[in-house]
Amino acid sequence: MAGLNQYSHAAQESFDVSAIVTPGCLVQGGSAQGGRWGVLDFGRHSALSQAVVTTSLTPSESIRLQCTRGLSLSMSVNQGQHYNSGTRQLQNAEGGQVGYRLYSDSARSDELLPGQATSLMAPEDGTDLQLPLYGRLQLGPNVPPGTYTDQLVVTLSW
């Protein structure tokens, strides 16, 4: 029988299978261009008001931040679009400014300076991480009426 191989050969070797699962965070919602994690709204006030106004970040209903339970994170916030004289500023269309400060605690004792990192811990119960951002501004008699805005960028690292 020409052409038939009377001998059969086989080789056997093993190979490894592995996976590495790392802690981290997942941002759900938003778009490819990013989204808004919430709004820090100081509200509507009279141009004659000299009140100190405080607020906290109202999380977006469409964006969720889920992290591995108990994960240690670092959060920093940039200076915003209208930083001036060492203070974040809200600005109106005419260029008028109102300074405000940002804090990482509800007592507003730990000011969050531009680029300064603050430590966070993801909830142990698996609920969404809420960014601890609190604002304070002092209204004054020389603030012209108008709509004042700023936009901040939050960076989370782990």
Secondary structure, 3 states (H helix, E strand, C coil): CCCCCCCCCCCCCCCCCCCCCCCCEEEECCCCCCCCCEECCCCCCCCCCCCEEEEECEECCCCEEEECCCCEEEEEECCCCCCECCEEEEECCCCCEEEEEEECCCCCCCECCCCCCEEEECCCCCCCCCCCCEEEEECCCCCCCCCCECCCCEEEEC
